[in-house]
Each structure stands twice: as C-alpha cells, then as structure tokens.
C-alpha cells in the first residue's frame, strides 16, 4: 500500500471511528431514540436471533457501551442492529429483552418523538373496549372488568410481528389499572414476549404495553387481547367539587405501534371510553321517569322473592351490587312478568338493570335477611 492509499484508508477509518463507530448503546434503547420504552420491545423482538460483532461484555444495567463496529443488518427505519444488542455479546436474545425491563423509562439523550400511523375508521382494524361490560352506576371503590378487543374475524390484523400501545387514564380517580393479557392473542406457540409498565405525570396515569414475536415470525391476530381491571378511588369526597355528584373519567388507548414481518407499520384505529364516577349519595333510582314508570319492582324491601312487572317486554335482567359487580345476568324471552328468589343474594342494597325495547331501567332494591 503506497503512502497516498494509507492516508486515504486512515482518514476513512478515523471518520468511521469518530462518527458511527463511536455511537453509544444504552442497554434497552433498541431504536436509539434516547429513551427505553415499549417500542424497543418491537425492535428487539424483530431482530431476535441476529448475530453480529461483539462489544466488550457489559452488564444489562444503565451502562453505555461503545459500538466499535456496526452490524451488517439494520432495521428498515435505518437504526443498526447493534443498538438492540444490549449487553454487547454479539447476539440478540432474551437477555436483550430483559434489559428493556430493567432500564424501562430511563433517558440518556435527547428523546426523539415517536410518530404513529393512525388507522382509518371503518377500514382498518379497531382497538375496542367492550362497552357492554361497563356497569350502569360507578361509585367509589368500584371494581370494573372491561375486555379489550383488537381486530375482529372480519377485520383481523394480518402478519403482525409486534404490538405496542398505551392506556391513559386519570390516576386521581382511578386507584389501580392493569391489563391481563391473553398470550394466545398473538399465537399459541409460546413464541412471544410481553411487557407492561406504569408511568405518568401529575394526574395522568399511563399503562404501557408491548408484545412481540421472537424474530420475523408473524401471525394473523384478532379478538380479545385481554381484560382491563379498574379500581376506582375509595374516597371521592375530597375530589368532588361543591354541588357536583359525579365526575367524568376518560380511558383511552394511545400511541399504537404495530409492525409486520417487514417492520412496516400496521394502521390501527384507537378507542376511548368515558365513565361517570358518582358520589355514593348520588345513587338513586333512574332519573328518567318515563322509562322508570314502565317497570314496577315489588316488594321493596324484598324478603324471599323478587317480582318485576314491565309494560314493555323485558329482554334482559342484570342484578349488580353497589360496586358494579354482576351477581346475575339473565336473557329473557320477552316476558312482561318475572319472579326470582333472592335467597342467593346477600342482604343489603342491590341494583336491577332491566333492558326493554325502550331502553334500560335501573332500580335500587334492598334484600332483607330471612
């Protein structure tokens, strides 16, 4: 090699060394956007099984490592696979997914804002809360179980490789919120990694969720992805302004990122629900006198047998406790008259939710001890 070639080679090596070659890997920040978050699970899962140049072995905690040599493979976004190799051992595997859990939420540089591809309602698959599971009356210390569906049999998510999303909520009124994920939603072969983490500021809570297949191994998915469990705060007196007996609570799915086996974004349509949390003193019979007049419940208080008469044919009767938990749900063959033994119910107040063609009537009754 002559002197000129040596000079050019040295200059190129030096430029590489001070540029991409000196990039720093923060364990868990697989997309190199400055922050460890749920989207990093999609990157690491996609590159799972990849092999490349090793760095000096480092722990999985928040210790940055220098990339001395980039990998041949890069994500379609342009980020090199080396950033997904959290511990620098030259292989992307389960340990690198663990690094995301260990360092979740940490920032190490200026954070790049994520851009999500929003779906078109009526065209793309929908993320949907099961509104039929929302109790008619919600008050303090209530426990709600609301299924969450993503995609349907008619509109499934085809070739999904990874999914990340967040559920935002008012943490001042909601004491606890969690999502029990059905791992079979993204395949029943066990080739899946799941992560959940809570974060939030002020009164805005956020549950961040991620699921990924191992490697480029897509599936077609749809249906119930899990059930959202919600516990309302147990003391609303200090939270309710004067002369206000109820507060609105919004729960929304936000920041949806879904990728296929080519790491293209899959558009999904997000959903929100709005709950009305009432002060216990505000619970009463339905205020809609026109609908309430259609239904008569006797005797009240009840000792032994509940009798319901409706001017309209009844389609369903649901009996709930004051926490919103369903004690009984019966589909009816459109009768006007219904009798039921209350022996199985604990003494105390209950709510009757009677569905008729003209709407839903809610009645408060009291079961007496026999």
C-alpha positions as CSV (number, residue, x, y, z in Angstrom):
1,X,0.0,0.0,0.0
2,X,1.5,3.3,-1.0
3,X,1.5,6.4,1.1
4,X,-1.5,8.0,-0.6
5,X,-3.6,4.9,-0.1
6,X,-2.5,4.6,3.5
7,X,-3.6,8.2,4.1
8,X,-7.0,7.7,2.5
9,X,-7.6,4.4,4.4
10,X,-6.5,6.0,7.7
11,X,-8.8,9.0,7.1
12,X,-11.8,6.8,6.3
13,X,-11.2,4.7,9.4
14,X,-10.9,7.8,11.5
15,X,-14.1,9.3,10.1
16,X,-15.9,6.0,10.9
17,X,-14.4,5.9,14.4
18,X,-15.5,9.4,15.3
19,X,-18.9,9.0,13.6
20,X,-21.0,5.9,13.6
21,X,-18.2,3.8,15.0
22,X,-18.3,5.8,18.3
23,X,-22.0,5.6,18.8
24,X,-23.1,4.7,22.3
25,X,-25.5,1.8,23.0
26,X,-27.8,2.4,26.0
27,X,-29.0,-1.1,27.1
28,X,-32.6,-1.4,26.2
29,X,-32.9,1.6,23.8
30,X,-33.0,-0.6,20.8
31,X,-34.4,2.1,18.5
32,X,-31.8,4.6,19.7
33,X,-34.3,7.4,20.2
34,X,-32.9,8.4,23.6
35,X,-35.4,6.5,25.8
36,X,-36.1,2.9,26.9
37,X,-39.8,2.3,26.2
38,X,-42.3,-0.2,24.9
39,X,-41.5,0.3,21.2
40,X,-38.0,-1.0,21.9
41,X,-39.6,-4.4,22.5
42,X,-40.7,-4.4,18.9
43,X,-37.2,-3.7,17.7
44,X,-35.5,-6.3,19.8
45,X,-38.2,-8.9,19.1
46,X,-37.8,-8.3,15.3
47,X,-34.0,-8.7,15.4
48,X,-34.2,-11.7,17.8
49,X,-31.7,-14.3,16.8
50,X,-29.5,-11.8,15.0
51,X,-25.7,-12.2,15.3
52,X,-23.0,-9.5,14.7
53,X,-19.8,-8.0,16.0
54,X,-19.5,-8.2,19.8
55,X,-18.5,-5.3,22.0
56,X,-16.8,-5.6,25.4
57,X,-19.2,-7.5,27.5
58,X,-21.3,-5.2,29.7
59,X,-23.9,-5.6,32.4
60,X,-27.6,-5.1,31.4
61,X,-28.0,-2.1,33.7
62,X,-27.8,1.6,32.6
63,X,-24.2,1.4,31.4
64,X,-23.5,2.8,27.9
65,X,-21.2,0.8,25.6
66,X,-19.3,2.0,22.5
67,X,-20.0,0.4,19.1
68,X,-16.6,-0.3,17.6
69,X,-18.0,-2.0,14.6
70,X,-21.6,-1.7,13.2
71,X,-23.5,-4.9,12.3
72,X,-24.3,-5.7,8.6
73,X,-28.0,-5.7,9.4
74,X,-30.1,-2.6,10.0
75,X,-33.8,-2.1,10.7
76,X,-35.9,-0.7,7.9
77,X,-36.0,2.5,9.9
78,X,-32.2,2.9,9.4
79,X,-31.2,2.0,13.0
80,X,-28.4,-0.6,13.1
81,X,-29.0,-3.9,14.8
82,X,-26.1,-3.2,17.2
83,X,-28.4,-1.0,19.3
84,X,-30.6,-4.0,20.0
85,X,-27.6,-5.9,21.4
86,X,-28.0,-4.5,24.9
87,X,-25.1,-6.4,26.6
88,X,-22.7,-6.4,23.6
89,X,-22.3,-10.2,23.4
90,X,-22.8,-10.2,19.7
91,X,-26.2,-12.0,19.8
92,X,-29.7,-10.6,20.2
93,X,-31.6,-12.8,22.6
94,X,-33.8,-12.9,25.7
95,X,-31.2,-11.1,27.7
96,X,-31.6,-8.1,25.5
97,X,-35.4,-8.1,26.1
98,X,-34.7,-8.3,29.8
99,X,-32.6,-5.1,29.5
100,X,-35.7,-3.2,28.4
101,X,-37.5,-4.3,31.6
102,X,-34.5,-3.3,33.8
103,X,-34.0,0.1,32.3
104,X,-37.6,0.9,31.4
105,X,-38.3,4.7,31.3
106,X,-34.7,5.8,31.5
107,X,-33.5,8.6,29.2
108,X,-29.9,9.0,28.2
109,X,-30.0,11.6,25.4
110,X,-32.4,14.0,23.7
111,X,-35.5,12.0,23.1
112,X,-36.9,11.7,19.5
113,X,-40.7,11.9,19.4
114,X,-42.4,8.8,18.0
115,X,-44.7,9.0,15.0
116,X,-47.6,6.6,14.9
117,X,-49.6,5.5,11.9
118,X,-53.3,6.1,12.7
119,X,-55.9,3.8,11.2
120,X,-58.9,4.9,9.2
121,X,-62.2,4.1,11.0
122,X,-64.3,1.6,9.0
123,X,-61.3,0.5,7.0
124,X,-58.5,-0.6,9.4
125,X,-58.7,-3.0,12.4
126,X,-60.1,-1.4,15.6
127,X,-58.9,-1.4,19.2
128,X,-62.2,-1.5,21.1
129,X,-63.3,-1.6,24.7
130,X,-66.3,-3.8,25.5
131,X,-68.8,-1.2,26.5
132,X,-71.4,-3.8,27.5
133,X,-69.2,-4.6,30.5
134,X,-69.4,-1.1,31.9
135,X,-71.7,-1.0,34.9
136,X,-74.7,1.4,34.8
137,X,-73.6,3.0,38.0
138,X,-70.0,3.5,39.1
139,X,-69.0,4.9,42.5
140,X,-66.1,4.9,44.9
141,X,-64.1,1.7,45.4
142,X,-65.9,0.0,42.4
143,X,-64.1,-2.8,40.6
144,X,-64.6,-2.9,36.8
145,X,-63.6,-5.7,34.4
146,X,-63.7,-4.4,30.8
147,X,-62.5,-6.7,28.0
148,X,-60.3,-5.1,25.3
149,X,-60.6,-6.3,21.7
150,X,-58.1,-5.7,18.9
151,X,-59.3,-6.7,15.4
152,X,-62.2,-9.0,14.5
153,X,-62.7,-12.1,12.5
154,X,-64.0,-9.9,9.7
155,X,-61.1,-7.4,10.0
156,X,-58.1,-9.2,11.5
157,X,-54.5,-7.9,11.8
158,X,-52.6,-9.7,9.1
159,X,-48.9,-10.6,9.5
160,X,-48.4,-8.8,12.8
161,X,-45.0,-9.3,14.3
162,X,-45.1,-6.8,17.2
163,X,-47.6,-4.6,19.0
164,X,-47.1,-1.7,21.4
165,X,-49.7,0.7,22.9
166,X,-50.5,2.7,26.0
167,X,-53.7,3.1,28.0
168,X,-54.0,6.6,29.5
169,X,-56.3,7.4,32.5
170,X,-57.0,9.8,35.3
171,X,-54.9,8.5,38.2
172,X,-56.6,10.8,40.6
173,X,-59.9,9.0,40.3
174,X,-58.6,5.5,39.3
175,X,-56.6,3.9,42.1
176,X,-55.4,0.9,40.1
177,X,-55.5,-0.1,36.5
178,X,-54.0,-3.3,34.9
179,X,-54.4,-5.4,31.8
180,X,-54.5,-9.1,32.0
181,X,-53.2,-10.1,28.5
182,X,-54.2,-13.3,26.8
183,X,-50.8,-14.6,25.5
184,X,-52.5,-16.6,22.8
185,X,-53.8,-13.5,21.1
186,X,-50.5,-13.3,19.2
187,X,-50.1,-17.1,18.6
188,X,-50.5,-20.1,20.8
189,X,-47.0,-21.5,20.2
190,X,-45.4,-19.6,23.1
191,X,-43.1,-17.7,20.8
192,X,-43.9,-14.3,22.4
193,X,-42.6,-11.8,24.9
194,X,-44.8,-9.4,26.8
195,X,-44.1,-6.3,28.9
196,X,-46.2,-3.9,30.9
197,X,-45.1,-0.8,32.8
198,X,-46.8,2.1,34.6
199,X,-45.7,5.7,34.1
200,X,-47.4,9.0,34.4
201,X,-47.2,12.6,35.4
202,X,-49.5,14.7,37.7
203,X,-52.9,13.1,37.4
204,X,-52.4,11.4,34.1
205,X,-51.6,7.7,34.5
206,X,-50.3,5.6,31.7
207,X,-50.1,1.8,31.3
208,X,-47.6,0.9,28.6
209,X,-47.9,-2.5,26.9
210,X,-45.8,-4.4,24.4
211,X,-46.0,-7.8,22.7
212,X,-43.6,-9.2,20.2
213,X,-42.9,-12.4,18.4
214,X,-39.4,-13.9,18.5
215,X,-37.7,-12.9,15.2
216,X,-39.5,-12.3,11.9
217,X,-42.3,-14.7,12.7
218,X,-45.7,-13.0,12.0
219,X,-49.2,-14.3,12.8
220,X,-52.7,-13.2,12.0
221,X,-54.4,-12.0,15.2
222,X,-57.9,-10.7,16.3
223,X,-60.3,-10.9,19.1
224,X,-60.0,-10.3,22.9
225,X,-56.4,-9.4,23.7
226,X,-57.1,-9.1,27.4
227,X,-59.3,-7.7,30.2
228,X,-58.8,-4.3,31.8
229,X,-59.1,-4.3,35.6
230,X,-60.0,-0.9,37.1
231,X,-60.4,0.1,40.8
232,X,-62.0,3.4,41.5
233,X,-60.6,5.5,44.4
234,X,-62.2,4.7,47.7
235,X,-62.8,8.3,48.8
236,X,-64.3,10.7,46.4
237,X,-65.5,13.3,48.9
238,X,-62.4,15.5,48.6
239,X,-62.3,15.1,44.8
240,X,-65.8,16.2,44.1
241,X,-66.3,20.0,43.9
242,X,-69.2,21.5,45.8
243,X,-72.6,20.7,44.4
244,X,-71.1,18.1,42.0
245,X,-72.2,14.5,42.5
246,X,-70.3,12.9,39.6
247,X,-67.0,13.2,37.7
248,X,-66.2,12.1,34.1
249,X,-63.3,9.7,33.7
250,X,-61.7,9.1,30.3
251,X,-59.7,5.9,29.5
252,X,-58.0,5.9,26.1
253,X,-55.8,3.7,24.0
254,X,-53.0,5.9,22.7
255,X,-49.6,5.6,21.0
256,X,-50.4,2.4,19.0
257,X,-47.4,0.9,17.2
258,X,-47.8,-2.3,15.3
259,X,-45.3,-3.8,12.8
260,X,-45.4,-6.7,10.3
261,X,-42.6,-9.1,9.3
262,X,-41.0,-6.4,7.2
263,X,-41.2,-3.9,10.0
264,X,-43.8,-1.8,8.2
265,X,-46.3,0.0,10.5
266,X,-49.8,-1.6,10.6
267,X,-52.5,1.1,11.0
268,X,-55.0,0.5,13.8
269,X,-57.9,2.6,15.0
270,X,-57.8,3.7,18.6
271,X,-60.7,3.8,21.1
272,X,-61.7,5.7,24.2
273,X,-64.4,5.2,26.9
274,X,-65.9,7.8,29.3
275,X,-67.0,6.6,32.7
276,X,-69.2,8.6,35.1
277,X,-68.0,8.1,38.7
278,X,-70.7,9.1,41.1
279,X,-70.6,10.0,44.8
280,X,-72.4,7.2,46.8
281,X,-75.0,9.7,47.9
282,X,-76.0,10.3,44.3
283,X,-77.0,6.7,43.7
284,X,-80.8,6.6,43.3
285,X,-83.5,5.1,41.1
286,X,-83.2,6.1,37.4
287,X,-84.0,9.7,36.9
288,X,-85.7,9.1,33.7
289,X,-89.3,8.9,35.0
290,X,-90.7,7.9,31.6
291,X,-88.6,4.8,31.4
292,X,-88.8,4.1,35.2
293,X,-92.6,4.2,35.0
294,X,-92.6,1.2,32.6
295,X,-91.2,-1.1,35.3
296,X,-92.5,-1.9,38.7
297,X,-90.5,-3.9,41.3
298,X,-92.2,-5.3,44.4
299,X,-92.0,-5.8,47.2
300,X,-89.2,-3.4,48.1
301,X,-87.5,-4.2,50.5
302,X,-87.5,-7.8,49.3
303,X,-87.7,-10.9,51.6
304,X,-87.6,-14.1,49.7
305,X,-89.0,-13.5,46.1
306,X,-88.4,-10.5,43.8
307,X,-91.2,-9.7,41.4
308,X,-90.8,-7.5,38.3
309,X,-93.6,-6.2,36.1
310,X,-92.9,-4.3,32.9
311,X,-95.2,-2.5,30.5
312,X,-92.7,-3.4,27.8
313,X,-91.4,-6.9,27.1
314,X,-88.1,-7.5,29.0
315,X,-85.1,-8.6,27.1
316,X,-82.5,-9.0,29.9
317,X,-82.3,-8.6,33.7
318,X,-79.0,-8.0,35.4
319,X,-78.5,-7.8,39.2
320,X,-75.4,-5.9,40.5
321,X,-74.0,-4.9,43.8
322,X,-73.2,-1.3,44.5
323,X,-69.6,-1.9,43.5
324,X,-70.8,-2.6,40.0
325,X,-70.1,-6.4,40.1
326,X,-72.6,-8.5,38.3
327,X,-74.4,-11.1,40.5
328,X,-76.8,-12.4,38.0
329,X,-77.4,-11.8,34.2
330,X,-80.4,-13.5,32.5
331,X,-81.5,-13.3,28.9
332,X,-85.3,-13.4,28.8
333,X,-87.8,-14.5,26.2
334,X,-89.5,-11.1,26.2
335,X,-91.9,-11.6,29.1
336,X,-93.8,-8.8,30.9
337,X,-93.7,-10.6,34.3
338,X,-90.7,-12.1,36.1
339,X,-90.2,-13.7,39.6
340,X,-86.9,-14.7,41.1
341,X,-85.8,-16.0,44.5
342,X,-83.3,-13.7,46.4
343,X,-82.0,-16.4,48.7
344,X,-78.6,-16.5,47.0
345,X,-78.1,-12.8,47.4
346,X,-76.5,-11.2,50.5
347,X,-78.8,-8.8,52.5
348,X,-78.4,-5.2,51.6
349,X,-78.9,-2.9,48.6
350,X,-78.7,-4.1,45.0
351,X,-79.2,-2.6,41.6
352,X,-81.6,-4.1,39.0
353,X,-80.8,-3.3,35.4
354,X,-83.8,-4.1,33.2
355,X,-83.4,-4.0,29.4
356,X,-86.5,-3.3,27.3
357,X,-87.0,-2.2,23.7
358,X,-87.4,1.4,25.0
359,X,-84.2,1.4,26.9
360,X,-82.6,0.4,30.2
361,X,-84.2,1.0,33.5
362,X,-82.1,0.8,36.7
363,X,-83.9,0.2,40.0
364,X,-82.4,0.2,43.5
365,X,-83.8,-2.5,45.8
366,X,-82.9,-3.8,49.3
367,X,-82.8,-7.5,50.1
368,X,-83.8,-8.4,53.7
369,X,-82.4,-11.2,55.7
370,X,-84.8,-14.1,56.1
